[in-house]
C-alpha cells in the first residue's frame, strides 16, 4: 500500500461525514465528487473507472448497513420532474 492510498476506514468516514452534512439525499455523482477516494479512483483509472468506483461504493454502502448504519436510498425527481435520480441519505437521528 502506498502512502497516498486512502484506506477503507477513511473512505467510510468521508462518506458518512458527507451524508451527515446534508439535509437532502445525495446523488451518486455528488458522492463521487465529495468523497476523495472515489474521485481519486476515477482520475487514476481511465477505463471502466466509473463502474469500478460504483462497485466500490455499493460494497461500502452494504458493509456500513451491515454494521448498523442506516444509509437510506430514495428516488427523487430532477429537472423539474422530468427525470428520476437515485439518492442516498443518512439522518443524524438514525446514526
Buried (B, 14 or more C-beta within 10 A) or exposed (E): EEEEEBEEEEBBEBBBEBBEEBEEBBBBEBBBBBBEBBBBBBEEEEEEBBEEBBEBBEEBBEEBEEEEBEBEEEEEEEEEEEEEBEBBBBEEEEE
